[in-house]
Amino acid sequence: MLNTQLTRTAANQTVAPITYTTNAAGQVVPVYATQTATGTVYQPLTSAGLASLTPSSISVFLSQYGMWLLVGAVGLFGLTSLG
């Protein structure tokens, strides 16, 4: 759960609306809050659901190094056009 939120933050995404609630068995489980016209709906969060909230590693990489890659590409293009 924490890794998902940290990864989303590193990719400049908002924090996922995850909270905890007690299920019928008395266990504390994570749920995903969705806003609907009738109010907030809490859906149990499975590992597959958590994985779908985690940004891909390429989007995290590009959010961290995209500007440097762009500067390098422009610099390389500038050097090749001078020659």
Secondary structure as GFF3:
##gff-version 3
##sequence-region A 1 83
A	DSSP	alpha_helix	2	10	.	.	.	ID=ss1
A	DSSP	beta_strand	18	22	.	.	.	ID=ss2
A	DSSP	beta_strand	28	36	.	.	.	ID=ss3
A	DSSP	beta_strand	39	44	.	.	.	ID=ss4
A	DSSP	alpha_helix	47	53	.	.	.	ID=ss5
A	DSSP	alpha_helix	57	82	.	.	.	ID=ss6
###
